[in-house]
Amino acid sequence: MLIMLRHGRTEANARGLLQGRIDPPLDELGRQQAAAAAAWLGDVDRVIASPLQRAQETAAAFGVQIETDDRFIELDYGEWEGRPVQDVPAETWQAWRSDLDFRPPAGETLNELGSRVRTALDELVAQAERSNVVVVSHVSPIKASVAWALDVTDHATWRTRLGQASICQIGFNAGLPQLTEFNTTAHLAGLV
């Protein structure tokens, strides 16, 4: 099973900022969310994480050795990083949704992100068919992972939503990925 886990909350999440490659730590709620996700998932065979602090801290909740894979880092929002989401004009969001090669100023396209994520996922198939592999990442790489599992373009990312510390699971049948669980947050019940 391939288990995609979004990192827990940061102060930047709470403030509605585009984080991208900025590197804030988890806040107190984020640490609680990470612990709850690790407890919910139980024993796993391998934990891989984005190099960003919020993903590394979430991965540490499993209490096992963490492998870092840069291909699971968040989308590079370029000059928009650290800005409130609502500061990006509506017409810019519309242009972005219609073009996978749209590039934020000095940032990364969804096609570029999707390519690096798909390459990383292809390398995990054989192991994930026989063991539980957790990848702790961010919204955009996890949405690209879901698109990969469904064999659809990354346009699908605009039609999905992932909560903080949410879990998506991808199983396999004869080597073909199958989305078995999406945006699960039941493990966060009772956290404020």
Secondary structure as the mmCIF struct_conf table of DSSP 4:
data_model
#
loop_
_struct_conf.conf_type_id
_struct_conf.id
_struct_conf.beg_label_comp_id
_struct_conf.beg_label_asym_id
_struct_conf.beg_label_seq_id
_struct_conf.end_label_comp_id
_struct_conf.end_label_asym_id
_struct_conf.end_label_seq_id
STRN STRN1 LEU A 2 ARG A 6
STRN STRN2 THR A 10 THR A 10
HELX_RH_AL_P HELX_RH_AL_P1 GLU A 11 ALA A 14
TURN_TY1_P TURN_TY1_P1 ARG A 15 GLY A 16
STRN STRN3 LEU A 17 LEU A 17
TURN_TY1_P TURN_TY1_P2 GLY A 20 ARG A 21
HELX_LH_PP_P HELX_LH_PP_P1 PRO A 24 PRO A 25
STRN STRN4 LEU A 26 LEU A 26
HELX_RH_AL_P HELX_RH_AL_P2 GLU A 28 LEU A 41
BEND BEND1 ASP A 45 ASP A 45
STRN STRN5 ARG A 46 ALA A 49
BEND BEND2 PRO A 51 LEU A 52
HELX_RH_AL_P HELX_RH_AL_P3 GLN A 53 ALA A 60
TURN_TY1_P TURN_TY1_P3 ALA A 61 PHE A 62
BEND BEND3 VAL A 64 VAL A 64
HELX_LH_PP_P HELX_LH_PP_P2 GLN A 65 GLN A 65
STRN STRN6 ILE A 66 THR A 68
HELX_RH_3T_P HELX_RH_3T_P1 ASP A 70 PHE A 72
BEND BEND4 ILE A 73 ILE A 73
HELX_LH_PP_P HELX_LH_PP_P3 GLU A 74 LEU A 75
HELX_RH_3T_P HELX_RH_3T_P2 GLY A 78 TRP A 80
TURN_TY1_P TURN_TY1_P4 GLU A 81 GLY A 82
BEND BEND5 ARG A 83 ARG A 83
STRN STRN7 PRO A 84 PRO A 84
HELX_RH_3T_P HELX_RH_3T_P3 VAL A 85 ASP A 87
BEND BEND6 VAL A 88 VAL A 88
HELX_RH_AL_P HELX_RH_AL_P4 ALA A 90 SER A 98
TURN_TY1_P TURN_TY1_P5 LEU A 100 ASP A 101
TURN_TY1_P TURN_TY1_P6 PRO A 105 ALA A 106
HELX_RH_AL_P HELX_RH_AL_P5 LEU A 110 ALA A 128
TURN_TY1_P TURN_TY1_P7 GLU A 129 ARG A 130
BEND BEND7 SER A 131 SER A 131
STRN STRN8 VAL A 133 SER A 137
HELX_RH_AL_P HELX_RH_AL_P6 VAL A 139 LEU A 150
TURN_TY1_P TURN_TY1_P8 ASP A 151 ASP A 151
HELX_RH_3T_P HELX_RH_3T_P4 ASP A 154 ARG A 159
TURN_TY1_P TURN_TY1_P9 GLN A 164 ALA A 165
STRN STRN9 ILE A 167 ASN A 173
TURN_TY1_P TURN_TY1_P10 ALA A 174 GLY A 175
STRN STRN10 LEU A 176 THR A 184
HELX_RH_3T_P HELX_RH_3T_P5 ALA A 186 LEU A 188
TURN_TY1_P TURN_TY1_P11 ALA A 189 GLY A 190
#
